[in-house]
């Protein structure tokens, strides 16, 4: 009886933390979307369309540097939030995945509300600027974010139940390799976003290799006996 009461309290507290993290991600996504609204007015007053045109004025370079700094600060904010919320490394990783996923998904939700963009999930977007430009169709980061959210919920659930997901060094290295493959697919596309045939440079096979590899590795770790 006492064990059941304690378990119920733990679950209630855990659910409360998830709700707080989700609300944080949604609100943070609005801030991100609002910034993009201003940036598009400055950089692309005639419309944000691919292939993209880049300016070479001092103002462009200064604002671009400011945007890179803002992206770095965004990652710091997410990481520090996870450090404050999570009680161990597993929870902190899960909360990082949760915030990042909710933030990224609702970023596009808010852009749709504010700008009626994207017109479809196949529209292209700049995803990141560090250390180089990342680009892809919108459905790709959304798909990744949905997967990250599922991963996070599984990690948290297993952690609360005392069934910790164990990952060895080789598996961590494999996860890193899968992530690198996905990032490289974005960076290759990012190098060519000013070209007419920019779509040809997003190598779906490379993204799929990293994406499916990460899922396969995660499932392998989840299925390990405790």
C-alpha positions as CSV (number, residue, x, y, z in Angstrom):
1,X,0.0,0.0,0.0
2,X,2.7,2.5,1.0
3,X,4.7,1.5,-2.1
4,X,1.7,2.2,-4.3
5,X,1.2,5.6,-2.7
6,X,4.8,6.5,-3.2
7,X,4.8,5.3,-6.8
8,X,1.7,7.4,-7.5
9,X,3.3,10.5,-6.0
10,X,6.4,9.9,-8.1
11,X,4.3,9.6,-11.3
12,X,2.3,12.7,-10.4
13,X,5.5,14.7,-9.9
14,X,7.0,13.3,-13.1
15,X,4.0,14.2,-15.1
16,X,4.1,17.7,-13.7
17,X,7.7,18.0,-14.8
18,X,6.9,16.9,-18.3
19,X,4.0,19.4,-18.5
20,X,6.3,22.2,-17.4
21,X,9.0,21.2,-19.9
22,X,6.4,21.1,-22.7
23,X,5.0,24.5,-21.9
24,X,8.5,25.8,-21.8
25,X,9.2,24.4,-25.2
26,X,6.0,25.8,-26.7
27,X,6.7,29.3,-25.3
28,X,10.3,29.2,-26.4
29,X,9.2,28.2,-29.9
30,X,7.1,31.3,-30.0
31,X,10.1,33.5,-29.2
32,X,12.1,31.7,-31.9
33,X,9.3,32.2,-34.5
34,X,8.9,35.9,-33.6
35,X,12.6,36.4,-34.1
36,X,12.4,34.8,-37.5
37,X,9.4,37.1,-38.5
38,X,11.7,40.1,-37.8
39,X,14.7,38.5,-39.6
40,X,12.7,37.8,-42.7
41,X,11.4,41.4,-42.9
42,X,15.1,42.5,-42.7
43,X,16.8,39.9,-44.9
44,X,14.0,38.9,-47.3
45,X,11.4,41.7,-47.6
46,X,10.3,40.4,-51.0
47,X,9.7,36.9,-49.7
48,X,11.6,33.9,-48.2
49,X,12.0,31.6,-51.1
50,X,14.7,29.1,-52.3
51,X,17.2,29.3,-53.8
52,X,18.2,31.9,-51.3
53,X,20.0,35.1,-52.1
54,X,22.8,36.3,-49.7
55,X,23.9,39.8,-49.1
56,X,27.5,40.9,-48.6
57,X,27.0,44.2,-46.8
58,X,28.4,45.0,-43.4
59,X,24.8,44.9,-42.0
60,X,24.2,41.4,-43.4
61,X,27.5,40.2,-41.8
62,X,26.8,41.8,-38.5
63,X,23.2,40.5,-38.2
64,X,24.3,37.1,-39.4
65,X,26.9,37.0,-36.6
66,X,24.3,38.1,-34.1
67,X,22.0,35.2,-35.3
68,X,24.8,32.7,-34.9
69,X,25.3,34.0,-31.3
70,X,21.6,33.7,-30.6
71,X,21.6,30.1,-31.8
72,X,24.4,29.3,-29.4
73,X,22.6,31.0,-26.6
74,X,19.5,29.0,-27.4
75,X,21.4,25.7,-26.9
76,X,22.9,27.0,-23.6
77,X,19.4,27.9,-22.4
78,X,18.1,24.4,-23.2
79,X,21.0,22.7,-21.7
80,X,20.9,24.7,-18.5
81,X,17.1,24.1,-18.2
82,X,17.7,20.3,-18.4
83,X,20.4,20.6,-15.8
84,X,17.9,22.3,-13.4
85,X,15.0,19.9,-14.1
86,X,16.6,16.5,-14.4
87,X,17.8,14.6,-11.4
88,X,20.3,12.4,-13.2
89,X,22.0,12.2,-16.6
90,X,19.3,10.0,-18.1
91,X,16.6,12.5,-17.1
92,X,18.6,15.5,-18.3
93,X,19.1,13.8,-21.7
94,X,15.4,13.0,-21.9
95,X,14.4,16.6,-20.9
96,X,16.8,17.9,-23.5
97,X,15.2,15.8,-26.2
98,X,11.7,16.8,-25.0
99,X,12.4,20.6,-25.0
100,X,14.3,20.4,-28.3
101,X,11.5,18.4,-30.0
102,X,8.6,20.5,-28.7
103,X,10.5,23.7,-29.5
104,X,11.2,22.6,-33.0
105,X,7.7,21.3,-33.8
106,X,5.9,24.3,-32.4
107,X,8.4,26.7,-34.1
108,X,6.8,25.7,-37.3
109,X,3.3,25.8,-35.8
110,X,3.9,29.4,-34.7
111,X,5.4,30.3,-38.1
112,X,2.2,29.0,-39.7
113,X,0.1,31.1,-37.3
114,X,2.2,34.3,-37.8
115,X,3.3,34.0,-41.4
116,X,1.1,31.3,-42.9
117,X,4.4,29.5,-43.6
118,X,5.3,26.8,-44.5
119,X,2.8,26.2,-47.3
120,X,3.6,22.5,-47.1
121,X,6.0,20.2,-45.2
122,X,8.0,19.9,-48.4
123,X,9.0,23.6,-48.3
124,X,12.7,24.2,-47.5
125,X,14.1,25.9,-44.5
126,X,17.4,26.9,-42.9
127,X,17.7,24.8,-39.9
128,X,20.9,26.0,-38.2
129,X,24.0,28.2,-38.9
130,X,26.6,26.6,-36.7
131,X,29.3,25.9,-37.8
132,X,27.9,26.1,-41.3
133,X,24.4,26.5,-42.8
134,X,22.1,23.5,-42.4
135,X,19.1,23.1,-44.7
136,X,16.4,20.6,-45.6
137,X,12.7,20.2,-46.3
138,X,10.5,21.1,-43.3
139,X,9.2,17.5,-42.8
140,X,12.7,16.3,-42.0
141,X,13.3,18.3,-38.7
142,X,9.7,17.6,-37.7
143,X,10.2,13.9,-38.2
144,X,13.4,14.0,-36.2
145,X,11.7,16.0,-33.4
146,X,8.8,13.5,-33.2
147,X,11.2,10.7,-32.9
148,X,13.2,12.6,-30.2
149,X,10.0,13.1,-28.2
150,X,9.2,9.4,-28.3
151,X,12.8,8.5,-27.3
152,X,12.5,11.0,-24.4
153,X,9.2,9.5,-23.1
154,X,10.6,6.0,-23.2
155,X,13.8,7.0,-21.4
156,X,11.8,8.8,-18.6
157,X,9.3,6.0,-18.3
158,X,12.0,3.4,-17.9
159,X,13.9,5.6,-15.4
160,X,10.7,6.1,-13.3
161,X,10.1,2.3,-13.3
162,X,13.6,1.5,-12.3
163,X,14.3,-0.2,-15.6
164,X,17.2,1.9,-16.7
165,X,18.2,1.8,-20.4
166,X,21.9,0.8,-20.5
167,X,24.1,2.0,-23.3
168,X,27.7,0.9,-23.6
169,X,30.6,2.9,-25.2
170,X,30.3,1.2,-28.6
171,X,26.6,2.0,-28.7
172,X,27.3,5.6,-27.8
173,X,29.9,5.9,-30.6
174,X,27.3,4.4,-33.0
175,X,24.7,6.9,-31.9
176,X,27.3,9.7,-32.5
177,X,28.0,8.3,-36.0
178,X,24.3,8.2,-36.8
179,X,23.8,11.8,-35.7
180,X,26.9,12.9,-37.7
181,X,25.4,11.3,-40.8
182,X,22.2,13.2,-40.4
183,X,24.0,16.5,-39.7
184,X,26.3,16.0,-42.8
185,X,23.2,15.5,-45.0
186,X,21.9,18.9,-43.7
187,X,25.3,20.6,-44.2
188,X,25.8,19.4,-47.8
189,X,22.4,20.8,-48.7
190,X,23.2,24.0,-46.8
191,X,26.2,24.6,-49.0
192,X,24.1,24.7,-52.1
193,X,20.9,26.7,-51.1
194,X,21.8,29.6,-53.4
195,X,21.9,27.3,-56.4
196,X,18.9,26.6,-58.7
197,X,19.2,22.8,-58.2
198,X,19.5,23.1,-54.4
199,X,17.1,20.2,-53.9
200,X,19.5,17.8,-55.6
201,X,22.0,18.2,-52.8
202,X,19.8,16.9,-50.0
203,X,20.9,13.2,-50.0
204,X,17.9,11.4,-48.6
205,X,19.9,8.1,-48.5
206,X,22.5,9.7,-46.1
207,X,19.8,11.1,-43.9
208,X,17.9,7.8,-43.9
209,X,21.1,5.9,-43.0
210,X,21.7,8.1,-39.9
211,X,18.0,8.3,-38.9
212,X,17.1,4.6,-39.2
213,X,20.5,3.7,-37.6
214,X,19.7,5.8,-34.6
215,X,16.2,4.2,-34.2
216,X,17.7,0.7,-34.6
217,X,20.3,1.4,-31.9
218,X,17.7,2.8,-29.6
219,X,15.5,-0.2,-30.0
220,X,18.4,-2.5,-29.4
221,X,19.2,-0.7,-26.1
222,X,15.6,-0.7,-25.0
223,X,15.3,-4.5,-25.6
224,X,18.3,-5.3,-23.4
225,X,17.5,-7.3,-20.3
226,X,17.9,-5.4,-17.1
